[in-house]
Every structure is written in C-alpha cells, then in structure tokens.
Amino acid sequence: FLDFRFLLIRLKEFCGEFLKKKLHLSNCVAIHSLAHMYTLSQLALKAADMIRRNFHKVIQDEEFYTLPFHLIRDWLSDLEITVDSEEVLFETVLKWVQRNAEERERYFEELFKLLSLLSYNEGNHNCSRMIAL
C-alpha cells in the first residue's frame, strides 16, 4: 500500500512539472484551477504569477468567464493584478455576470464593492452607460 501511495505522489509531482513546462497564457487559468484542485503548490504559484502579470490579457479569454464566483472574487481582490484601468475591471465584472445573469446577478454587488471606483467622477458618461446595462 505504501509503495502505491509513493507512486501516486511521484506521479502527481511529475504531472506538476510537466504542466509547468506547458504553462502558457492560453492555459494558465485552467492550469491554476487544476493545480489548486490537486494541491500542486509550485504550479499554482507559477500559474498565478502568470495570471497576475497578464491579467489584462487573461480577461480577454472566454475561459476566465467560466470561473466560479469565489475565484473571480479572489482575482479581483488581488492587489498584484495588472490592468490599464478600473473601468476594465468593471467591464470584467459585468461580462462575468452577464454570462449567466440568472445565477450570477446576486454576486454583482459584492464584486462591484471590490472595485475602487474613485477614479470615476459623477459626470463620467461611460460609467453611467455601463451601470445602466
């Protein structure tokens, strides 16, 4: 039994190393989720770093919008993500909610609160237009 368990641990480590080598912008969201699911800590850290450095690109991929609420919340709360503006984050929240509005509308307020909208003034037409959606 111990030999089998040892083999499983080695197989998991091998898979983690393999996925590290295959990590790319196009698969970093999926690999990050997989790494957490199987507690591959080093792989999760590497994928998370790639996501943070390229968040503005990651949110252009449809896969990002399939993530569950808790992961979207975690990414939007991450102070190290890189985006051009808060407006991009607001649009990301809207897009995520709209992908499954019936199920996700209840999360909008909590996600919206994560955004520091101080950069918007009351007269900002784009912001007002987006909120009306």
Disulfide bonds with the S-S distance in Angstrom:
none
